[in-house]
């Protein structure tokens, strides 16, 4: 519910709030600190992802950027999180 925008629970603010509370309790930290740290991790992950994808297009094998950031591989499940989804085309009639 925290990471998958396709999930119905993702849109449920109460469930997301409860999930953040559970994580904060498990980590023995303030919820605001946990949310801030997660935002920072996500921002850094997306920066690293952009570096990787930019270096792959039209680069030689020696120019390909490979992230050495400690959390990059662990957060790869978020890679396609913000990709646009396919939509169903509807026919518009102007009669």
Beta strands, then each sheet from edge to edge (+ up, - down):
end
